[in-house]
Amino acid sequence: MPDSTVRVAVNGFGVIGKRVADAISLQHDMELVGVADVASDYRVRVAVERGHRVFAATGEAGEEMDAAGIPVAGTMDDLLSQVDVVADCGPKRLAAANKQRYQAAGVKAIWQGGEKHELTGYSFCAQVNYAGAVNRDFARVVSCNTTALSRTMHALHRRGWVKRARAVLLRRGTDPVDSHAAGMINTVVPETKVPSHQGPDAQTVIPDLDITTLAGAGPFNLAHIHFAMVETTRPVSVDELRDALWDEPRIAFVRAGDGVVAMNAVVELMRDLDRPRGDMWEVAVWEDALAADDREVYLTFQVHNEAIVVPETVDCVRALTGIEVDGAASIAKTDQSLGVTKTFLPATTQPIAHVTDADVAHPGIAAVRAAHARFAEVGFKGSEEPTDDAST
Ligand SMILES: NC(=O)c1ccc[n+]([C@@H]2O[C@H](COP(=O)([O-])OP(=O)(O)OC[C@H]3O[C@@H](n4cnc5c(N)ncnc54)[C@H](O)[C@@H]3O)[C@@H](O)[C@H]2O)c1
């Protein structure tokens, strides 16, 4: 592990980029050098308020920022000359065009789920395939829905339980920031392409996962919701299902029995917990909606599309730059810094655990548990840590 911190740029300070920038700023082993955008509106002004150095992504944008009184730290080339890695959070499809620019600058790059797998050849979800991204030049953090499917299905797939998975997902109609421009009302729009892209996309992360997804969009902007039915290779009990999900990082339970009866209640819970922007980085699985029969298990979960990929992007920075080769340790550092939890209400709602010895012996589970325990106990001190500690 290098002594110095890695220098990071965020290109595109929108829904995802502003959250990634804030999260990078919290990491002890990273320095946010600056953010780039083309806009001069309130969102970029907030970047200045937060103390981020703002770079103009294009010459024209620089002139507009100057005219709007936004202090411009430099051009995109200036920014790229000062960083090791860029998290490109620009608009989908547009961001892909930056690849040559990053290559020419000798900068590693991370794209988001709006880009195709082929752009980087590596689709990333930290708890599934961190190791394969270590020291790569480019990777793509998969989309919000694919991240949620990867996390939940990985919990089952790593145990050899998945014969065939099917999921129906209802996407938010638009993001809150765009609700005035693209809100839908009193309707649900089914996708006519079957399978919807999320299933094949999950296979770019878990190649041998047999999964089919159907999708639609509804008149809400808070989150997405998934209903998954997984045909299992043997009868799996609800207790086993609960334990498998409990042992997977970045999945947390909510309960209708606690009054968390709907999408809005999950959002209210995040607000009440003083999450920044009400963000939920975890997949929220309804514990009291878990079900099983002899052939299948059933899960219902909520995905905060604006937030779920943020910890993944932070981990991807560590993987590409090689400052942390142990995925479990990176997950633990990121989770510690953001406040990602397994239990939203630990003081009053204890998890019901039925963990078997075989589960605990699983190296992936044991590593994440050990890393979480270590960082919870000592706190993450980044480069002040003994260099051999993070890889144990
Ligand atoms: N919004 C979501 O729910 C969500 C969830 C997961 C992944 N993603 C993915 O994240 C990526 C970003 O999506 P978003 O929702 O944050 O988009 P967004 O539109 O909110 O943000 C994009 C930002 O890029 C800026 N921009 C536009 N042109 C630019 C350029 N040439 N150079 C630099 N910046 C430029 C815009 O001004 C804006 O601030 C996409 O790939 C998207 O598919 C989005």
The ligand as a Gaussian input file, in Angstrom:
#p B3LYP/6-31G(d) Opt

LIG

0 1
 N      -29.616000       9.062000     -11.306000
 C      -29.614000       7.782000     -10.947000
 O      -30.537000       7.297000     -10.304000
 C      -28.456000       6.915000     -11.311000
 C      -28.260000       5.768000     -10.536000
 C      -27.165000       4.953000     -10.823000
 C      -26.331000       5.262000     -11.880000
 N      -26.581000       6.374000     -12.624000
 C      -25.650000       6.655000     -13.731000
 O      -24.751000       7.670000     -13.300000
 C      -24.350000       8.468000     -14.415000
 C      -24.692000       9.895000     -14.108000
 O      -26.093000      10.014000     -13.940000
 P      -26.733000      11.201000     -13.111000
 O      -28.117000      10.761000     -12.797000
 O      -25.838000      11.625000     -12.006000
 O      -26.797000      12.323000     -14.213000
 P      -27.069000      13.886000     -13.980000
 O      -27.677000      14.373000     -15.239000
 O      -27.756000      14.142000     -12.705000
 O      -25.595000      14.473000     -13.836000
 C      -24.724000      14.607000     -14.918000
 C      -23.853000      15.827000     -14.669000
 O      -22.901000      15.900000     -15.722000
 C      -22.849000      17.250000     -16.177000
 N      -22.365000      17.264000     -17.555000
 C      -23.082000      17.328000     -18.703000
 N      -22.244000      17.321000     -19.777000
 C      -20.981000      17.245000     -19.273000
 C      -19.694000      17.213000     -19.865000
 N      -19.515000      17.253000     -21.197000
 N      -18.613000      17.141000     -19.052000
 C      -18.757000      17.105000     -17.699000
 N      -19.960000      17.128000     -17.085000
 C      -21.060000      17.204000     -17.866000
 C      -24.262000      17.782000     -15.988000
 O      -24.287000      19.202000     -15.934000
 C      -24.659000      17.135000     -14.667000
 O      -24.277000      17.918000     -13.562000
 C      -25.085000       7.854000     -15.629000
 O      -24.257000       6.883000     -16.215000
 C      -26.277000       7.181000     -14.998000
 O      -26.793000       6.160000     -15.801000
 C      -27.609000       7.224000     -12.333000

